[in-house]
Structures are given as structure tokens and as C-alpha cells.
Amino acid sequence: MDILAIVQANVLTPIVLFFILGVIAARIKSDLRIPDAISSILPIYLLAAIGLHGGIEMRKTGFESMVIPMIAAIVLSIIMTLYHYQILRKIGKFNIFDSYALASTYGAVGAVTFSVGLSFLRSQSISSEGYLAAILAVLEPISFILSIFLVNSAAVKNIQKKREQLLSEKELQKKSSSTDILKDHPKQEVATEHKKAEHNHTFTTSKEVDELQKSVTTKSNMLEVLHETITGKAIVILLGSIVIGYVIGEHGFESIKIVFDDLFFGALVIFLLEMGVVAGQRLSDIRKVGLFLIIFALVIPTLNGTIGVVTFTYLGLSTGGAVLFGTLMASASFIAAPAIFRTAIPKANPSLYLTSALGITFPYIVIVLLPVLLILSTTLHGGTI
Amino acid sequence: MRLYNIKLLTITCEIMAQNFVKDILKKHKITGYTSYEVGGLGDRGIRGQGLPEEKNVKIEIVLTNESAEKVVEEISRTLFADYAIILYLSDVQVARPEQFT
């Protein structure tokens, strides 16, 4: 198959076409919406299906083969989150909260993107390692926890710095006031003015400290964040389904196959229609996120996806497995991340990480990057496209 | 039937802030409230469409004036800066004032 055919085969799939339909529906202000109850059950259903398949496959292949890829994925996810932060903070000049939230959104994995990757591979009749579902589950909380931990420690450090500054300023003020007395300054008025200014200054600084303190104490309890992240519905249903899949095996799966296998891609299509509508509603926000973030949202997934495909090809994964790993590394989280960051890093602007992940990166991966990663993986595996 | 004057505090906030609001209510020993999901239009555009995290909730609390002042003070101090919240206080009448703190 040539490159054009792969691109065509990827773009003209029901998944992509329904996503585009959703975007168009939102743009022309159609009242097309998937009812709330259905759009909230779909992610649960998709994760359950992915988990069951993963569990069944893991039973066949055993745990040993997944240890090294899992460690590699965790290390990559941490490194990526850290360098995203450096890029966003140093080059993009985002504030510390937005930088960490964005860094983590892009360092985390997207379960929806992963599902689309699975269906893309299936449409090309390429198989992949089943334990990837387990890696998805393990990777999901790592980047969030890392970012929340770092943002909290940075804020705590900032508070200390501000406090020390305040203290040293106060000492300076004491010294200067004592010299004033020595000089026996005649102009009383100037002195009062000076004191007023000092007072104002101290006031604003301590107010800043208060503000910072608040951002930490709102949710500084890492255990609470950890609990919230790990007991989130995505992780519970995914891990639970993996265990159930492992226990029931292929034989037990027969009875529920009609729902969790045959319906999977149909359900994914409906979910992508919904995602299209939500992405379409955010399209006008893209201008607001700024050129830097638009470029970041396109370049970083490409880079991370490439690193993913190369690393996991080198680690001995199949063509399909490497593509899925690349997709995991490239993807940005837009279902789990907003729910976690809005409470854990409330000072980060949600429209930045939501719009870039859902409005820019997701369509880019689904339409452009997936075929590119497949071509790369096929070439690296010595196959012909 | 005799009715007694008391306050109704209505808080409309983004859904992600509701647990913080409820924590504050609990802290001030407010024993009851009514909450429901709502949509609307405000500073942050049309709410109630899109992702589940972008919905709004409306929380209604019947309480004494003293409690209302404390709750409003804490909400404005801790949540106004980071979350989409509006609140207003109104006079209402109830039949059983002892139910409300």
C-alpha cells in the first residue's frame, strides 16, 4: 500500500468522518448533540472494552514481556512532562501553573486517542501487543501526580522566598528608620509618607504570599490527590476490566463478545461524533491560546510520537505495538486531565489545556499523525509500506 | 400558619468547585442544601454544553443570617479568585426555623 493510500484509508474512515461531522454540526450551530447519559457512558464502555481485551491478551502472553516496555513508558512519560514544562516556561513564558498543567496534559496519555489508534490498526489489519491496555492504565496517573507534586513544591518554595524577602525588607526598614533617628530628620511629612509606602508594600507582598499559600493549601495534600487520581472512574474501570478479562479469558469473553467486541467501533464512532461537537465549540477559542501553544500542540506530539515509535521498535515490539506506543506518547489527555487539574491546579487556565488538547492535538493525531507513525514503524521494522 | 424570616443563599458555580463549596458548608455546620445542574451564560461563555467538567451547578441553602455571612466570607476569600461563582442572598420565610442553622 502506498503512502497516499494509507492517508486516504485513515482519513476516509467512519471515525474521522463522524468527528468532522461533529465539528461541522457545532460550527453551523446545529442542535445535534449526543444525550448526556449516553456521552457519559461511552468512555466507560470504551475503557471496559479496551481493558477486557488487554486482560485476555495478557493471559495469553504473561506478565514478563510487559515489564520492560512498562518501565520505558513510565520513564519516557516523566521525561516528557519535565521537558514540556521547560519549553512552556522558558520559551512560551507561561506562568508556573499553566506550564505544569499543559506539560502534564501532554505528558499524560489519552484513552480516546488510544482507542482511535486501535481502530486504525484494525482497519489496516495490523495486530498489536495486548498488554498495552495495562500500560495505558499505569501511565494515566503518573504525569498528573508528577505535575501536581511539582507545582505544589514550587509554590511552597515561592512562599518561602517571598517570606524571606519580607523579613529582610523589614530588617532593612528597621535599620533605615534607626539611621533616620540618628540623623534627626526634620521633615516629619516625608517620613510619614515613607512609612505609608512601606506599609503598602508590605501589605501587597504578604497578600501575594497569602495568594500563593492558598493555591497550595487548597489541595496540597498529595495523598488526597493521589487517591482522587487513582480512584477516578477511568482507572478503576480500566484496571478492573483488565483483571476481569484476565480472569475470564477467551472462553468467558464469548458470552459478552457481542457487546464488548462487535459494538466497539460503532460506539467509538458515536463518541467521536460527540467529541467532534465539543471540539467544534472550542474552535473559536484556538485564536485565544496564541501561536506558541498552537505550534507546541502540533510539534510536541509529533516529536513524542516519533520517540515512542523508535524506542519501542528498538525494545522489540511489533509494528502495530510501536505505533500504539507512539500514539500513547503523542496523545494529550482531555477527558481525565481537565477534571483533575481544575481542582488540583485551580490557578491554571482550563481553556488553554482543553482547547489545545481537544481542539488541536486530537484531530491532528487522528487525521495526520497516526498514518505517519505507521509509515515510520513499518519502515523501522524493515517492511514495505 | 406562622412563618419566620430567614435567609436563602443561592450559589451558582462551575461543577468542579461544588465540592469546595460543600466542604465550606460542612465546616460551618450547615446541615442541608439542594443542588442541581444548570446551564447559562456568563463571563466564561455559554455553560452547560461540552464536556461534563464545564457544567454549572446551583446550590440553594436556607440558613440564618450569621451563618450566611460566615459562608459568604469564606467562599469569597478562598474560591472567587479561581472559580466561576456567583452568589446572592435573599429573604425567605419558613414554617420551621429550628431546622436551619
Chai-1 contact restraints between the chains, C-beta under 6 A:
chainA,res_idxA,chainB,res_idxB,connection_type,confidence,min_distance_angstrom,max_distance_angstrom,comment,restraint_id
A,V278,B,G50,contact,1.0,0.0,6.0,A-B,restraint_1
A,V278,B,L51,contact,1.0,0.0,6.0,A-B,restraint_2
A,Q281,B,G50,contact,1.0,0.0,6.0,A-B,restraint_3
A,P338,B,E53,contact,1.0,0.0,6.0,A-B,restraint_4
A,A339,B,E53,contact,1.0,0.0,6.0,A-B,restraint_5
A,R342,B,M16,contact,1.0,0.0,6.0,A-B,restraint_6
A,T343,B,M16,contact,1.0,0.0,6.0,A-B,restraint_7
A,P346,B,D82,contact,1.0,0.0,6.0,A-B,restraint_8
A,K347,B,D82,contact,1.0,0.0,6.0,A-B,restraint_9
